């Protein structure tokens, strides 16, 4: 049986769907604060429960855990929220203290925000030095889980999730959903500065594929970046979205004093241990645009 936290979030919803397809709904348990109809679930209230929580429930045969539940900033302004960031540490600690002894495999979804600010290509060997409380909270969880897994003899996978896009991200203040929403409202997309900064986005289906694949990993491999190594400029991304939309609107370029910075990644380790990405940017954007049109029409 597989326990999934964060099943109602952007990535969590996609993981839940694929898990049910792979192992059946009777073998998936969502650990959630709100009821979920797609599979079995266990309710919690902000992770406030006793250490014997699972042992006193019907779910004492959990073998694997995918810990996707976390506070994730929806915009840059939220990345230093104190109490929200701390919940990432507290909830992870509460979870591992309460897990039944049947658990053998723990998969933790971390973030690229653990790395230092750099214009160099980011790989797992890159310097770790978070600049936000959110990044610090996820790094603390990584270190805590490494110690816990070693002490308890558990299989651990740490997946540092990259810049994900796809259906379901509309609540995030990121370049792709913001651009699509502006086009759907017949407003010009905005590009700050010249738009030459490189960004590497990985499609949600590829991310979920890597997460599911990590269930098969048999030894700790250290953190693995779940990223795309194909980069496109912000200008190219916005222009591609405009082309897909068919809307006859040009972007507005807004003067910016911010120093341009590329965000590019090396996914060699991901490809070696897990799998290769299959979605190219344009096809993924087409899928997201179709989804955004549907929800905008409601």
Rosetta blueprint (number, residue, H / E / L):
1 X L
2 X E
3 X E
4 X E
5 X E
6 X L
7 X L
8 X L
9 X L
10 X H
11 X H
12 X H
13 X H
14 X H
15 X H
16 X H
17 X H
18 X H
19 X H
20 X H
21 X H
22 X H
23 X H
24 X L
25 X H
26 X H
27 X H
28 X E
29 X E
30 X E
31 X E
32 X E
33 X L
34 X L
35 X L
36 X L
37 X L
38 X L
39 X L
40 X E
41 X E
42 X E
43 X E
44 X L
45 X L
46 X L
47 X L
48 X L
49 X L
50 X L
51 X L
52 X L
53 X L
54 X L
55 X L
56 X L
57 X L
58 X L
59 X L
60 X L
61 X L
62 X L
63 X L
64 X E
65 X E
66 X E
67 X E
68 X L
69 X L
70 X L
71 X L
72 X L
73 X L
74 X L
75 X L
76 X H
77 X H
78 X H
79 X L
80 X L
81 X L
82 X H
83 X H
84 X H
85 X H
86 X H
87 X H
88 X H
89 X H
90 X H
91 X H
92 X H
93 X H
94 X H
95 X H
96 X H
97 X H
98 X H
99 X L
100 X L
101 X L
102 X L
103 X L
104 X L
105 X E
106 X E
107 X E
108 X E
109 X E
110 X E
111 X E
112 X H
113 X H
114 X H
115 X E
116 X L
117 X L
118 X L
119 X L
120 X L
121 X L
122 X E
123 X L
124 X L
125 X L
126 X L
127 X L
128 X E
129 X L
130 X L
131 X L
132 X L
133 X H
134 X H
135 X H
136 X H
137 X H
138 X H
139 X H
140 X H
141 X H
142 X H
143 X H
144 X H
145 X H
146 X H
147 X H
148 X H
149 X H
150 X H
151 X H
152 X H
153 X L
154 X L
155 X E
156 X E
157 X E
158 X E
159 X E
160 X E
161 X E
162 X L
163 X E
164 X E
165 X E
166 X L
167 X L
168 X L
169 X L
170 X L
171 X L
172 X L
173 X L
174 X L
175 X H
176 X H
177 X H
178 X H
179 X H
180 X H
181 X H
182 X H
183 X H
184 X H
185 X L
186 X L
187 X L
188 X L
189 X L
190 X E
191 X E
192 X E
193 X L
194 X L
195 X L
196 X L
197 X L
198 X E
199 X E
200 X L
201 X E
202 X E
203 X E
204 X H
205 X H
206 X H
207 X H
208 X H
209 X H
210 X H
211 X H
212 X H
213 X H
214 X H
215 X H
216 X H
217 X L
218 X L
219 X L
220 X L
221 X L
222 X L
223 X L
224 X E
225 X E
226 X E
227 X L
228 X L
229 X L
230 X L
231 X L
232 X E
233 X E
234 X H
235 X H
236 X H
237 X H
238 X H
239 X H
240 X H
241 X H
242 X H
243 X H
244 X H
245 X H
246 X L
247 X L
248 X L
249 X L
250 X L
251 X L
252 X E
253 X E
254 X E
255 X L
256 X L
257 X L
258 X L
259 X L
260 X L
261 X L
262 X L
263 X L
264 X L
265 X E
266 X L
267 X L
268 X H
269 X H
270 X H
271 X H
272 X H
273 X H
274 X L
275 X L
276 X L
277 X L
278 X L
279 X L
280 X L
281 X H
282 X H
283 X H
284 X H
285 X H
286 X H
287 X H
288 X H
289 X H
290 X H
291 X H
292 X H
293 X H
294 X H
295 X H
296 X H
297 X H
298 X L
